[in-house]
Amino acid sequence: MKKFLFLFLILIFSNNVLAETTWITKKNSKTSKVKTLEQMYIDGLLSRSECIKAKKKILKSQSIPGCKKIEPEEDTTVTYIAKKKKKKKEEKKVVKKKEKKKEEKKVAKKKVEKYVPEETQEDNIKPNIEIASTVTFKDAEYLLEGKVTDKGGSEKFYLFYQKGKSKKKLVKLENGKFKIERFSIDNEEIKLIAIDEYQNETTKVVKVIIAMDEETEVAEIYDKPEPIIKARKDNKRVAIIIGVETYEKLPNIKALYANNDAEAFKNFANRSLGISKSNIKILIDSKARRLDAVETLKLWLPKKITPNQSELFVFFSGHGYPSEDKGLHLIPQDGDPRLLEESALSHKYIINQIKKTKPKSVTMFLDACYSGQSRTDEVLVAGLKPIVIVATNNEDVPPNFNIFSSSEGSQVSATIKEAEHGIFSYYLMKGLEGEADLDKDRQITNNELYVYLQKSISQEAFTQNRQQDPILTSENPDQILMRY
């Protein structure tokens, strides 16, 4: 019985202890939660009203003391959720900054190739003309010498000279050095213009003083040939004009004034012979190469000739050369007398090409000589067109061809330095000015022109102590060359 009573008392005590322990645990849990709420309020994660509401739910009491005051004061309207969002945003920013720094490091590690701009050469330096501003000569015939240099990036430069308002003339340069042959009985000014490939230009005016001695003979003055007579236009007239003064294969041998001859005759062909400009083909120096002449004869001429109606005029001023078995040849700008058949144009070839177009008539004016004793291309007399060796003029000529040659086969075709023309070319143009109209009937025939040339050229050559007699090969002496 006592034992049973003892066990019962133990059971009651145990239940009381358990109940008290549970209550204490619960009480401690509520206290812990309340402290947590108050701490969140202090940290600013809960507002005061949110803190009080939460404490009421935990303690189940209507009268709950307010939450402790936050030290230091902050905006108590900020909610726990808002603070949490703000914290997350700040964390994201930190993450992004770290990622950006990593990317920057990666980019920095990449090898960056340097940009090297392409080099472009630009030359702004003008060429320099080395010659005195004033030069004095004791003779009317003088040589102007100087040099052109260029310290810029230009590989090529060019020199022109101009007298008054006349047309500019290109001057040949050899290693920058130049020589200009002039004739003047009076003082004059020569304008030199140097231009490089970048269009930088230098101009220099050289004053030339002619101080001749009293004993010096004054040279004869020659009028410049001018086509003062204007003939009626004839669209069935065609002209090919060729002038070659400097030669690619013969750099030291010039056909003096050949370019002047061709340029001047072009004006006579247009005005005095009545040939329209569109029917005139002119080839001068670098444009008078063999292929240029061949293209003119084979491609250009057939388009201009009306068979059995057109009248063709051919003018050539330059070097001629004979062959032992192929007859006479005209030398183009790139021609070589040592390779005549390959590089020159024989009379026979020219005549055959023209015959194919079937013109009504052909008149040729050839200011070239084929005379002398040498095959060495040597200049025999200063101022004469120099390629000279023995030749004959008895080539076959078609009946509708009229060929005026500047000299006989044993003679040299000379020049007039004062006039800056070949003797033949000068008097040919003077004749077309009207001086060859011997009977004054306002027209000039083949025979009239030949008689005038024969007299004028032989007299001029005599003043130079030599002989030069022109030749006419024609079956039509009465054919009319020009009417006015």
Buried (B, 14 or more C-beta within 10 A) or exposed (E): EEEEEEEEEEEEEEEEEEEEEEEEEEEEEBEEBBEEBBBBBBEBBBBBEBBBEBBEEBBEEEEBEEBEEBEEEEEBEBBBEEBEEEEEEEEEEEEEEEEEEEEEEEEEEEEEEEEEEEEEEEBEBBBBBEBEEEBEBEBBBBEBEBBBEBEBEBEEBBBBBBBEEEEEBEBEBEEBEBEBBBBBBEEBEBBBBBBBBBEBBBEBEBEBEBEEEEEEEEBEEBEEBBBEBEBEEBEBBBBBBBBBBBBBBBEEBBBBBBBBBBBBBBBBBBBBBBBBEEBBBBBBBEEBBBEBBBBBBEEBBEEBBEEEEBBBBBBBBBBBBBBEEBBBBBBBBBBBBEEBEEBBBBBBBBBEBBEEBBBBBBBBBBBBBBBBEEBEBEBEEEBBBBBBBBBEBEBEBEEBBBBBBBBBBBBBBBBBBBBBBBBBBBBBBBBBBBBBBBEEEEBBBBBBBBBBBBEBBBEBBEEBEEBBBBBBBBEBBEBEBBBB
